[in-house]
Protein backbone atom coordinates (compact mmCIF):
# COMPACT_ATOMS: atom_id res chain seq x y z
CA UNK A 1 0.00 0.00 0.00
CA UNK A 2 1.41 3.37 -1.02
CA UNK A 3 1.05 6.12 1.55
CA UNK A 4 0.52 9.69 0.43
CA UNK A 5 2.20 12.57 2.27
CA UNK A 6 -0.94 14.53 1.44
CA UNK A 7 -2.85 12.38 3.94
CA UNK A 8 -0.34 13.39 6.62
CA UNK A 9 -0.82 17.04 5.76
CA UNK A 10 -4.60 16.71 5.94
CA UNK A 11 -4.49 14.90 9.29
CA UNK A 12 -2.04 17.47 10.66
CA UNK A 13 -4.19 20.38 9.51
CA UNK A 14 -7.34 18.90 11.01
CA UNK A 15 -5.66 18.22 14.35
CA UNK A 16 -4.10 21.69 14.32
CA UNK A 17 -7.49 23.28 13.64
CA UNK A 18 -9.11 21.34 16.49
CA UNK A 19 -6.22 22.28 18.78
CA UNK A 20 -6.51 25.95 17.75
CA UNK A 21 -10.24 26.01 18.44
CA UNK A 22 -9.87 24.14 21.76
CA UNK A 23 -6.96 26.28 22.99
CA UNK A 24 -9.12 28.68 25.09
CA UNK A 25 -10.46 25.68 27.03
CA UNK A 26 -6.97 24.19 27.46
CA UNK A 27 -5.24 27.43 28.49
CA UNK A 28 -7.64 29.56 30.54
CA UNK A 29 -5.60 32.77 30.57
CA UNK A 30 -5.76 35.02 27.53
CA UNK A 31 -3.13 34.18 24.95
CA UNK A 32 -2.22 36.51 22.09
CA UNK A 33 -3.76 35.47 18.78
CA UNK A 34 -0.34 35.04 17.13
CA UNK A 35 0.82 32.73 19.92
CA UNK A 36 -2.32 30.58 19.58
CA UNK A 37 -1.87 30.37 15.82
CA UNK A 38 1.83 29.52 16.17
CA UNK A 39 1.09 26.77 18.67
CA UNK A 40 -1.58 25.32 16.39
CA UNK A 41 0.84 25.31 13.44
CA UNK A 42 3.53 23.57 15.51
CA UNK A 43 1.04 20.94 16.69
CA UNK A 44 -0.23 20.43 13.12
CA UNK A 45 3.28 19.91 11.76
CA UNK A 46 4.27 17.53 14.56
CA UNK A 47 1.10 15.45 14.25
CA UNK A 48 1.49 15.33 10.47
CA UNK A 49 5.09 14.12 10.77
CA UNK A 50 4.20 11.52 13.41
CA UNK A 51 1.32 10.28 11.25
CA UNK A 52 3.61 10.10 8.22
CA UNK A 53 6.26 8.09 10.06
CA UNK A 54 3.78 5.78 11.79
CA UNK A 55 1.86 5.04 8.60
CA UNK A 56 5.09 4.68 6.64
CA UNK A 57 6.50 2.32 9.26
CA UNK A 58 3.35 0.23 9.31
CA UNK A 59 3.26 0.02 5.52
CA UNK A 60 6.87 -1.20 5.31
CA UNK A 61 6.56 -4.01 7.81
C-alpha atoms as an extended CHARMM CRD file, in Angstrom:
* protein
*
        61  EXT
         1         1  UNK       CA              0.0000000000        0.0000000000        0.0000000000  PROA      1               0.0000000000
         2         2  UNK       CA              1.4090000000        3.3690000000       -1.0180000000  PROA      2               0.0000000000
         3         3  UNK       CA              1.0550000000        6.1210000000        1.5510000000  PROA      3               0.0000000000
         4         4  UNK       CA              0.5200000000        9.6950000000        0.4320000000  PROA      4               0.0000000000
         5         5  UNK       CA              2.1980000000       12.5730000000        2.2740000000  PROA      5               0.0000000000
         6         6  UNK       CA             -0.9420000000       14.5260000000        1.4370000000  PROA      6               0.0000000000
         7         7  UNK       CA             -2.8500000000       12.3780000000        3.9380000000  PROA      7               0.0000000000
         8         8  UNK       CA             -0.3400000000       13.3870000000        6.6250000000  PROA      8               0.0000000000
         9         9  UNK       CA             -0.8220000000       17.0400000000        5.7630000000  PROA      9               0.0000000000
        10        10  UNK       CA             -4.6030000000       16.7110000000        5.9400000000  PROA      10              0.0000000000
        11        11  UNK       CA             -4.4860000000       14.9010000000        9.2890000000  PROA      11              0.0000000000
        12        12  UNK       CA             -2.0360000000       17.4710000000       10.6550000000  PROA      12              0.0000000000
        13        13  UNK       CA             -4.1920000000       20.3810000000        9.5140000000  PROA      13              0.0000000000
        14        14  UNK       CA             -7.3400000000       18.9010000000       11.0110000000  PROA      14              0.0000000000
        15        15  UNK       CA             -5.6620000000       18.2190000000       14.3470000000  PROA      15              0.0000000000
        16        16  UNK       CA             -4.0990000000       21.6940000000       14.3160000000  PROA      16              0.0000000000
        17        17  UNK       CA             -7.4870000000       23.2800000000       13.6410000000  PROA      17              0.0000000000
        18        18  UNK       CA             -9.1070000000       21.3440000000       16.4900000000  PROA      18              0.0000000000
        19        19  UNK       CA             -6.2170000000       22.2830000000       18.7760000000  PROA      19              0.0000000000
        20        20  UNK       CA             -6.5120000000       25.9490000000       17.7530000000  PROA      20              0.0000000000
        21        21  UNK       CA            -10.2430000000       26.0090000000       18.4410000000  PROA      21              0.0000000000
        22        22  UNK       CA             -9.8730000000       24.1430000000       21.7560000000  PROA      22              0.0000000000
        23        23  UNK       CA             -6.9620000000       26.2800000000       22.9900000000  PROA      23              0.0000000000
        24        24  UNK       CA             -9.1170000000       28.6750000000       25.0910000000  PROA      24              0.0000000000
        25        25  UNK       CA            -10.4630000000       25.6840000000       27.0310000000  PROA      25              0.0000000000
        26        26  UNK       CA             -6.9700000000       24.1940000000       27.4650000000  PROA      26              0.0000000000
        27        27  UNK       CA             -5.2390000000       27.4320000000       28.4870000000  PROA      27              0.0000000000
        28        28  UNK       CA             -7.6440000000       29.5590000000       30.5410000000  PROA      28              0.0000000000
        29        29  UNK       CA             -5.5990000000       32.7670000000       30.5730000000  PROA      29              0.0000000000
        30        30  UNK       CA             -5.7640000000       35.0160000000       27.5350000000  PROA      30              0.0000000000
        31        31  UNK       CA             -3.1330000000       34.1840000000       24.9520000000  PROA      31              0.0000000000
        32        32  UNK       CA             -2.2180000000       36.5090000000       22.0920000000  PROA      32              0.0000000000
        33        33  UNK       CA             -3.7590000000       35.4730000000       18.7810000000  PROA      33              0.0000000000
        34        34  UNK       CA             -0.3450000000       35.0390000000       17.1320000000  PROA      34              0.0000000000
        35        35  UNK       CA              0.8150000000       32.7270000000       19.9150000000  PROA      35              0.0000000000
        36        36  UNK       CA             -2.3200000000       30.5780000000       19.5780000000  PROA      36              0.0000000000
        37        37  UNK       CA             -1.8660000000       30.3700000000       15.8210000000  PROA      37              0.0000000000
        38        38  UNK       CA              1.8270000000       29.5230000000       16.1690000000  PROA      38              0.0000000000
        39        39  UNK       CA              1.0950000000       26.7740000000       18.6720000000  PROA      39              0.0000000000
        40        40  UNK       CA             -1.5750000000       25.3200000000       16.3920000000  PROA      40              0.0000000000
        41        41  UNK       CA              0.8420000000       25.3060000000       13.4400000000  PROA      41              0.0000000000
        42        42  UNK       CA              3.5320000000       23.5680000000       15.5070000000  PROA      42              0.0000000000
        43        43  UNK       CA              1.0360000000       20.9410000000       16.6860000000  PROA      43              0.0000000000
        44        44  UNK       CA             -0.2270000000       20.4270000000       13.1240000000  PROA      44              0.0000000000
        45        45  UNK       CA              3.2830000000       19.9100000000       11.7560000000  PROA      45              0.0000000000
        46        46  UNK       CA              4.2730000000       17.5300000000       14.5580000000  PROA      46              0.0000000000
        47        47  UNK       CA              1.0970000000       15.4470000000       14.2520000000  PROA      47              0.0000000000
        48        48  UNK       CA              1.4930000000       15.3300000000       10.4680000000  PROA      48              0.0000000000
        49        49  UNK       CA              5.0860000000       14.1200000000       10.7720000000  PROA      49              0.0000000000
        50        50  UNK       CA              4.2010000000       11.5190000000       13.4070000000  PROA      50              0.0000000000
        51        51  UNK       CA              1.3220000000       10.2760000000       11.2500000000  PROA      51              0.0000000000
        52        52  UNK       CA              3.6140000000       10.1020000000        8.2160000000  PROA      52              0.0000000000
        53        53  UNK       CA              6.2600000000        8.0860000000       10.0630000000  PROA      53              0.0000000000
        54        54  UNK       CA              3.7840000000        5.7760000000       11.7890000000  PROA      54              0.0000000000
        55        55  UNK       CA              1.8600000000        5.0350000000        8.5980000000  PROA      55              0.0000000000
        56        56  UNK       CA              5.0930000000        4.6790000000        6.6370000000  PROA      56              0.0000000000
        57        57  UNK       CA              6.5030000000        2.3240000000        9.2600000000  PROA      57              0.0000000000
        58        58  UNK       CA              3.3520000000        0.2270000000        9.3130000000  PROA      58              0.0000000000
        59        59  UNK       CA              3.2620000000        0.0170000000        5.5240000000  PROA      59              0.0000000000
        60        60  UNK       CA              6.8660000000       -1.2050000000        5.3090000000  PROA      60              0.0000000000
        61        61  UNK       CA              6.5600000000       -4.0120000000        7.8060000000  PROA      61              0.0000000000
